[in-house]
Amino acid sequence: MPIDLFDCVSPLDYRYYANNDKLVQLLGPYVSERGRLAAELAVEAAVVRVLARRGVCSQAIADEIDAATARVKLEDVTQEDARIHHSTRALVNCLRAEVSDEAKPFVHLMLTSFDVKDTAAAWRFKQATEKAIVPTLLDLEDTLIKLALREKDTLQMGRTHGQHAVPITFGFALASYVSRLGGRIEAVRDAGAALRGKISGGVGAHNAQCLFVDDPIELEREVLAELGLQPSISSTQIAEAEPLVDFVHALVSTLGVLANLADDMRHLQRTEISEVAEEFTAEQVGSSTMPHKRNPWNFENIKSFWKAFMPRMVTVYLDQISEHQRDLSNSASARFIPEVIVALVATARRMNRIMGKLIADPAQMKRILDLSEGMSAAEPAYILLAAYGHPDAHEASRKLTLEAQATGKPFPEVFFAAEDLQPYIAQFTDKQKDLVRHVESYTGIASEKTERICELWRGRLWW
């Protein structure tokens, strides 16, 4: 009997997907059981349309079967599957029940289960890519581009190994994610387009098709063209595994980019850093016991999604292996692939929402930069010393950082007071001296590169 949403086991259903009408509307045709059935019926209809064109059956029979696919109910297929323990034959039996005796012989004619299943999966995931995944990621990319450009001149301390490095701008930090996400969007788009179907029979040698046509490869091409797909170059009972592996990898690695961005934004919200903040509504509660808390929970949730779904990639790699012309060891595991699509789209939508309202604090970023008291000027100081002939400039600069730490003096003050360095410092230009004194100007081309990165990806992604 039907169960209530809150009787579901998976939190993906009751918390992140089924309670979100917009997400269900966007993804349902491609990730749900009803969507799977509709896609498999579409394959059955596509085959019989081509058979009619080839003269194997009449156009009237093809039209009858095509129309009957709309009357097949998932509930009936499920009951039939429970009776005979074969999901594809259950679908075929239910479709046959909706057509005349004259049409019955042509339902599923020449096909094996995975002619239908693999082709339907390729069609669903390709459609999901074009109509849901890529558009959602493009919305997020647009938000990140706008935010990066808005903050392209906002001074921020760069960090490596969690330590102050040299200054950048906040926009430049975001531009890195603009580029990484842009590359993954291209990868997802390409991988979705590369998904392949098959109409090649029980072992992939077109045995059954050869009973009716002289050009079974062309027949396969015609059927798949009805669905906007191309055939797998080779196939056994199943299509080649690698296009689907590449597709899921593109999804999971995209989720990894989002997790990395979320992690960075979460760390920047630490109390002692506080350079950015999530929007926090008036009624929102941060802690059940500490009323002052403003937890970066959205970013934490995104990273948590990645932790839950990244290991799924291992299962997909395991499903690459199928003995001889096919075994059934992926019969359960492959059913979970749509959940990866849901996870990525739900996560990208959440990231888009919170990044679109991200609050940056330039004054706090400047205060954080000033904490190191010009210590990051040690890099330009050392490079300039070397350029003007100092034989061991790095060591000289390093020792001065230790002196600055010991004395509590700013590094520039210690540097310009060093007597043994005066012959080299005298060769510095006024601009170079100012740069060491005021390290906040030592941002390279962070602002300009931010603009270039954003312009590049706008050109590449929006045709």
C-alpha positions as CSV (number, residue, x, y, z in Angstrom):
1,M,0.0,0.0,0.0
2,P,1.2,3.6,-0.6
3,I,3.3,5.1,2.2
4,D,3.4,8.6,3.4
5,L,6.4,10.8,2.4
6,F,7.7,10.7,6.0
7,D,7.6,7.0,6.0
8,C,10.4,7.1,3.4
9,V,13.9,5.8,4.4
10,S,16.0,8.1,2.3
11,P,16.4,11.8,3.4
12,L,16.9,12.6,-0.2
13,D,13.1,12.0,-0.6
14,Y,11.5,13.4,2.5
15,R,13.9,16.3,3.1
16,Y,15.7,17.4,0.0
17,Y,13.6,16.4,-3.0
18,A,9.9,15.3,-2.7
19,N,9.1,18.3,-0.5
20,N,10.3,20.7,-3.1
21,D,7.7,21.2,-5.8
22,K,10.0,23.1,-8.1
23,L,12.7,20.5,-7.9
24,V,10.2,17.7,-8.5
25,Q,8.8,19.5,-11.5
26,L,12.3,20.2,-12.9
27,L,13.8,16.7,-12.4
28,G,10.8,14.3,-12.1
29,P,10.6,13.3,-15.8
30,Y,14.2,12.2,-15.7
31,V,14.9,10.7,-12.3
32,S,11.6,9.3,-11.0
33,E,10.2,5.8,-11.5
34,R,7.4,7.3,-13.6
35,G,10.0,9.1,-15.7
36,R,11.9,5.8,-16.1
37,L,8.7,4.0,-17.3
38,A,7.8,6.8,-19.7
39,A,11.3,6.7,-21.2
40,E,11.2,2.9,-21.6
41,L,7.8,3.1,-23.3
42,A,9.2,5.9,-25.6
43,V,11.9,3.4,-26.7
44,E,9.3,0.7,-27.4
45,A,7.2,3.2,-29.5
46,A,10.3,4.5,-31.4
47,V,11.2,0.9,-32.4
48,V,7.7,0.2,-33.8
49,R,7.6,3.4,-35.7
50,V,10.8,2.4,-37.5
51,L,9.5,-1.1,-38.1
52,A,6.4,0.5,-39.8
53,R,8.7,2.6,-42.1
54,R,10.6,-0.5,-42.9
55,G,7.4,-2.4,-43.8
56,V,7.8,-5.0,-41.0
57,C,4.4,-3.9,-39.6
58,S,1.7,-1.5,-40.7
59,Q,1.6,2.2,-39.8
60,A,-1.8,1.5,-38.2
61,I,-0.2,-1.0,-35.8
62,A,2.7,1.4,-35.0
63,D,0.2,4.2,-34.3
64,E,-1.8,1.9,-32.1
65,I,1.2,0.8,-30.0
66,D,2.4,4.4,-29.8
67,A,-0.9,5.6,-28.5
68,A,-1.2,2.7,-26.0
69,T,2.1,3.7,-24.3
70,A,0.2,6.6,-22.7
71,R,-2.3,4.2,-21.1
72,V,0.3,2.0,-19.3
73,K,0.3,2.6,-15.6
74,L,3.3,2.3,-13.3
75,E,1.1,0.6,-10.7
76,D,0.1,-2.1,-13.1
77,V,3.7,-2.7,-14.2
78,T,4.8,-2.9,-10.6
79,Q,2.2,-5.5,-9.8
80,E,3.1,-7.5,-12.9
81,D,6.7,-7.3,-12.0
82,A,5.9,-8.7,-8.5
83,R,4.1,-11.6,-10.2
84,I,6.7,-12.6,-12.9
85,H,9.9,-11.1,-11.4
86,H,11.1,-9.4,-14.6
87,S,10.7,-5.6,-14.8
88,T,11.0,-5.3,-18.6
89,R,8.7,-8.2,-19.4
90,A,6.2,-6.7,-17.0
91,L,6.3,-3.5,-19.0
92,V,5.9,-5.5,-22.2
93,N,2.9,-7.5,-20.8
94,C,1.2,-4.3,-19.7
95,L,1.7,-2.7,-23.0
96,R,0.5,-5.8,-24.9
97,A,-2.7,-5.7,-22.8
98,E,-3.5,-2.3,-24.2
99,V,-3.4,-3.2,-27.9
100,S,-5.2,-5.5,-30.3
101,D,-4.2,-9.0,-31.0
102,E,-2.9,-7.8,-34.4
103,A,-0.6,-5.4,-32.7
104,K,0.6,-7.7,-29.9
105,P,3.3,-9.5,-31.9
106,F,5.1,-6.3,-32.6
107,V,5.5,-5.1,-29.0
108,H,9.1,-5.5,-28.0
109,L,9.8,-7.3,-31.3
110,M,13.6,-8.0,-31.8
111,L,14.5,-6.3,-28.5
112,T,16.2,-7.4,-25.4
113,S,15.6,-5.8,-22.0
114,F,18.7,-3.6,-22.1
115,D,17.9,-2.3,-25.6
116,V,15.1,-0.6,-23.8
117,K,16.7,0.0,-20.4
118,D,20.1,1.4,-21.5
119,T,18.6,3.4,-24.3
120,A,15.9,4.9,-22.0
121,A,18.6,5.7,-19.4
122,A,20.7,7.5,-21.9
123,W,17.7,9.4,-23.1
124,R,16.6,10.4,-19.6
125,F,20.1,11.5,-18.5
126,K,20.7,13.4,-21.7
127,Q,17.4,15.2,-21.4
128,A,18.2,15.9,-17.7
129,T,21.5,17.4,-18.7
130,E,20.1,19.7,-21.3
131,K,16.9,20.8,-19.5
132,A,17.8,20.7,-15.8
133,I,21.5,20.1,-14.9
134,V,23.3,22.5,-17.2
135,P,20.7,25.3,-16.9
136,T,20.9,25.1,-13.1
137,L,24.7,25.2,-13.2
138,L,24.7,28.1,-15.6
139,D,22.5,30.1,-13.2
140,L,25.0,29.5,-10.5
141,E,27.9,30.4,-12.8
142,D,26.2,33.7,-13.6
143,T,25.8,34.4,-9.9
144,L,29.4,33.7,-9.2
145,I,30.6,35.9,-12.2
146,K,28.5,38.8,-10.9
147,L,29.8,38.4,-7.4
148,A,33.4,38.1,-8.6
149,L,33.1,41.2,-10.6
150,R,31.5,43.1,-7.8
151,E,34.4,42.1,-5.4
152,K,37.2,42.3,-8.0
153,D,38.9,45.2,-6.2
154,T,38.0,44.1,-2.6
155,L,41.4,43.6,-0.8
156,Q,41.8,40.2,0.9
157,M,44.7,38.3,2.3
158,G,45.5,35.2,0.3
159,R,46.0,32.1,2.3
160,T,48.1,28.9,1.6
161,H,48.2,26.1,4.2
162,G,45.8,28.2,6.3
163,Q,48.5,30.9,6.7
164,H,48.7,34.4,5.4
165,A,50.4,34.4,2.0
166,V,50.3,37.6,-0.1
167,P,47.3,39.9,-0.8
168,I,44.7,39.1,-3.5
169,T,41.2,40.4,-4.0
170,F,38.1,38.6,-2.9
171,G,36.8,38.7,-6.5
172,F,40.0,36.9,-7.6
173,A,39.4,34.2,-5.1
174,L,35.9,33.7,-6.5
175,A,37.1,33.8,-10.1
176,S,38.9,30.6,-9.4
177,Y,35.6,28.9,-8.8
178,V,34.1,30.7,-11.8
179,S,36.7,28.9,-13.9
180,R,36.5,25.6,-12.2
181,L,32.7,25.5,-12.4
182,G,32.9,26.6,-16.0
183,G,35.1,23.7,-16.9
184,R,32.8,21.3,-15.1
185,I,29.7,22.7,-16.9
186,E,31.5,22.0,-20.2
187,A,32.3,18.5,-19.0
188,V,28.8,17.8,-17.9
189,R,27.4,19.1,-21.2
190,D,29.8,17.0,-23.2
191,A,29.3,13.9,-21.2
192,G,25.5,14.2,-21.4
193,A,25.7,14.6,-25.2
194,A,28.0,11.6,-25.4
195,L,25.5,9.1,-23.8
196,R,24.7,6.3,-26.1
197,G,21.8,3.9,-26.6
198,K,21.7,0.4,-28.3
199,I,19.2,-1.7,-30.3
200,S,21.4,-4.7,-30.9
201,G,19.7,-7.6,-29.3
202,G,20.6,-10.1,-26.6
203,V,24.4,-10.2,-27.1
204,G,24.9,-7.1,-29.3
205,A,25.4,-9.0,-32.6
206,H,22.0,-8.0,-34.0
207,N,20.9,-11.6,-34.2
208,A,17.2,-11.0,-33.9
209,Q,17.3,-7.9,-36.2
210,C,18.9,-9.9,-38.9
211,L,15.7,-12.0,-39.2
212,F,13.9,-9.0,-40.6
213,V,16.4,-6.5,-42.1
214,D,19.6,-6.7,-44.1
215,D,21.1,-3.5,-42.4
216,P,20.6,-3.9,-38.7
217,I,23.1,-1.2,-37.8
218,E,21.2,1.3,-39.9
219,L,18.0,0.1,-38.2
220,E,19.6,0.8,-34.8
221,R,20.7,4.2,-36.0
222,E,17.1,5.0,-37.2
223,V,15.5,4.0,-33.9
224,L,18.0,5.9,-31.8
225,A,17.6,9.0,-34.0
226,E,13.9,9.0,-33.1
227,L,15.1,9.7,-29.5
228,G,17.9,12.1,-30.4
229,L,20.6,9.5,-29.5
230,Q,23.5,7.9,-31.2
231,P,24.3,4.2,-31.0
232,S,27.0,2.7,-28.9
233,I,29.9,1.9,-31.2
234,S,30.0,-1.6,-29.8
235,S,27.6,-3.3,-27.5
236,T,26.9,-6.6,-25.9
237,Q,23.6,-7.1,-24.2
238,I,24.4,-3.7,-22.7
239,A,25.8,-0.4,-24.1
240,E,29.5,0.4,-23.5
241,A,29.8,1.4,-19.9
242,E,32.3,4.2,-20.2
243,P,30.0,7.1,-21.5
244,L,27.8,6.6,-18.4
245,V,30.9,6.4,-16.1
246,D,32.2,9.7,-17.7
247,F,28.8,11.3,-17.2
248,V,28.5,10.4,-13.5
249,H,32.2,11.4,-13.0
250,A,31.3,14.9,-14.5
251,L,28.5,15.2,-12.0
252,V,30.4,14.1,-9.0
253,S,33.5,16.2,-9.8
254,T,31.2,19.2,-10.2
255,L,29.7,18.5,-6.8
256,G,33.3,18.5,-5.6
257,V,33.9,22.1,-6.9
258,L,30.7,23.2,-5.0
259,A,32.0,21.5,-1.9
260,N,35.3,23.2,-2.1
261,L,33.6,26.6,-2.6
262,A,31.3,25.9,0.3
263,D,34.3,24.9,2.5
264,D,36.1,28.2,1.7
265,M,33.0,30.3,2.5
266,R,32.4,28.4,5.7
267,H,36.0,29.0,6.9
268,L,35.7,32.7,6.1
269,Q,32.7,32.9,8.5
270,R,34.7,31.7,11.5
271,T,34.2,34.2,14.4
272,E,37.8,35.2,14.4
273,I,37.8,35.8,10.6
274,S,34.2,37.0,9.8
275,E,35.1,38.2,6.3
276,V,31.8,37.0,4.8
277,A,28.4,36.0,6.1
278,E,25.4,34.0,5.0
279,E,22.1,35.8,5.0
280,F,20.4,35.1,8.3
281,T,16.7,35.7,8.5
282,A,15.0,37.3,11.5
283,E,13.3,34.1,12.6
284,Q,16.3,31.8,12.0
285,V,17.8,29.9,14.9
286,G,21.5,29.1,14.9
287,S,21.7,26.9,18.0
288,S,19.3,25.1,20.3
289,T,21.2,26.3,23.3
290,M,23.3,29.3,22.3
291,P,21.1,32.1,21.0
292,H,23.9,34.2,19.6
293,K,25.0,31.6,17.1
294,R,24.9,32.3,13.3
295,N,26.0,29.0,11.9
296,P,27.1,28.7,8.2
297,W,24.7,25.7,7.9
298,N,24.0,26.0,4.2
299,F,27.6,25.8,3.2
300,E,28.1,22.9,5.7
301,N,25.2,21.1,4.2
302,I,26.7,21.4,0.7
303,K,29.9,19.8,1.8
304,S,27.9,17.1,3.6
305,F,26.1,16.3,0.3
306,W,29.5,15.9,-1.4
307,K,30.6,13.5,1.4
308,A,27.5,11.4,0.9
309,F,27.6,11.2,-2.9
310,M,31.3,11.3,-3.8
311,P,31.8,7.7,-2.8
312,R,29.0,6.7,-5.2
313,M,31.5,7.1,-7.9
314,V,33.3,4.0,-6.7
315,T,30.1,2.0,-7.3
316,V,29.8,3.4,-10.8
317,Y,33.4,2.3,-11.5
318,L,32.5,-1.2,-10.1
319,D,29.6,-1.3,-12.5
320,Q,32.0,-0.9,-15.4
321,I,32.8,-4.5,-15.0
322,S,30.3,-6.9,-16.6
323,E,31.2,-10.5,-17.3
324,H,31.1,-11.6,-21.0
325,Q,28.1,-10.2,-22.7
326,R,26.4,-9.2,-19.5
327,D,25.9,-10.1,-15.9
328,L,23.3,-8.7,-13.4
329,S,25.6,-7.3,-10.8
330,N,24.6,-3.7,-11.5
331,S,20.9,-4.5,-11.2
332,A,20.5,-2.7,-7.9
333,S,23.4,-0.3,-7.9
334,A,22.6,1.4,-11.2
335,R,19.2,2.3,-9.9
336,F,20.8,4.9,-7.6
337,I,22.4,7.0,-10.4
338,P,19.4,9.4,-10.6
339,E,20.1,10.3,-7.0
340,V,23.4,11.8,-8.0
341,I,21.6,14.0,-10.4
342,V,19.2,15.1,-7.7
343,A,22.0,15.8,-5.3
344,L,23.9,18.0,-7.7
345,V,20.9,20.0,-8.9
346,A,19.6,20.5,-5.4
347,T,23.1,21.5,-4.2
348,A,23.7,23.9,-7.1
349,R,20.3,25.6,-6.5
350,R,21.1,26.0,-2.8
351,M,24.6,27.4,-3.6
352,N,23.1,29.8,-6.1
353,R,20.6,31.1,-3.5
354,I,23.1,31.7,-0.7
355,M,25.9,33.1,-2.9
356,G,23.4,35.5,-4.5
357,K,22.9,37.0,-1.0
358,L,26.4,36.6,0.3
359,I,27.6,39.5,2.5
360,A,31.2,40.5,2.2
361,D,32.9,42.7,4.8
362,P,35.8,44.7,3.1
363,A,36.7,46.5,6.3
364,Q,37.1,43.2,8.1
365,M,39.2,41.8,5.3
366,K,41.5,44.8,5.6
367,R,41.8,44.3,9.4
368,I,42.7,40.6,8.8
369,L,45.3,41.6,6.3
370,D,46.8,44.1,8.7
371,L,47.2,41.4,11.4
372,S,50.4,40.2,9.9
373,E,51.9,43.7,10.1
374,G,53.3,43.8,6.6
375,M,54.9,40.4,6.9
376,S,53.7,39.4,3.4
377,A,56.0,42.2,2.1
378,A,58.8,39.7,2.6
379,E,58.1,38.2,-0.8
380,P,58.5,41.3,-2.9
381,A,61.3,42.5,-0.7
382,Y,63.3,39.3,-1.3
383,I,62.6,39.3,-5.1
384,L,63.7,42.9,-5.4
385,L,66.8,42.3,-3.4
386,A,67.7,39.4,-5.7
387,A,67.0,41.5,-8.8
388,Y,69.4,44.1,-7.6
389,G,72.2,41.6,-6.9
390,H,71.9,40.3,-3.4
391,P,73.5,36.9,-3.3
392,D,71.2,35.3,-0.7
393,A,68.1,37.5,-0.8
394,H,65.6,34.9,0.4
395,E,67.6,34.1,3.5
396,A,68.1,37.8,4.3
397,S,64.4,38.4,4.0
398,R,63.6,35.4,6.1
399,K,65.8,36.5,8.9
400,L,64.2,39.9,8.9
401,T,60.7,38.2,9.3
402,L,62.1,36.5,12.5
403,E,63.4,39.8,13.8
404,A,60.0,41.5,13.1
405,Q,58.2,38.7,15.0
406,A,60.6,38.9,17.9
407,T,60.5,42.7,18.2
408,G,56.8,43.2,17.3
409,K,57.8,45.7,14.7
410,P,56.2,45.7,11.2
411,F,58.3,43.9,8.6
412,P,58.7,47.0,6.4
413,E,60.1,49.0,9.3
414,V,62.7,46.3,10.0
415,F,63.5,45.9,6.3
416,F,64.2,49.5,5.6
417,A,66.3,49.8,8.8
418,A,68.6,46.9,7.9
419,E,72.0,48.5,7.4
420,D,73.5,45.7,5.3
421,L,70.7,46.0,2.8
422,Q,71.0,49.7,2.1
423,P,73.2,49.3,-1.0
424,Y,70.4,47.2,-2.6
425,I,67.5,49.2,-1.3
426,A,69.1,52.4,-2.7
427,Q,68.5,50.9,-6.2
428,F,64.8,50.4,-5.6
429,T,62.5,52.7,-7.5
430,D,60.1,54.9,-5.5
431,K,57.2,52.7,-6.6
432,Q,59.0,49.5,-5.5
433,K,59.7,51.1,-2.1
434,D,56.1,52.1,-1.7
435,L,55.0,48.6,-2.5
436,V,57.1,47.1,0.3
437,R,55.9,49.7,2.7
438,H,52.3,49.3,1.7
439,V,51.9,45.6,0.9
440,E,48.1,46.0,0.3
441,S,49.0,47.3,-3.1
442,Y,50.9,44.0,-3.8
443,T,47.9,42.3,-5.5
444,G,49.5,41.6,-8.9
445,I,46.8,41.6,-11.6
446,A,44.1,40.1,-9.3
447,S,41.5,42.5,-10.4
448,E,42.3,42.4,-14.1
449,K,42.6,38.6,-14.1
450,T,39.2,38.4,-12.4
451,E,37.7,40.3,-15.3
452,R,39.5,38.2,-17.9
453,I,38.3,34.9,-16.3
454,C,34.7,36.1,-16.1
455,E,34.7,37.4,-19.6
456,L,36.3,34.1,-20.9
457,W,33.6,31.9,-19.3
458,R,30.8,34.1,-20.3
459,G,32.0,33.7,-23.9
460,R,32.5,29.9,-23.7
461,L,29.3,29.0,-21.9
462,W,26.7,31.3,-23.3
463,W,26.6,30.7,-27.0
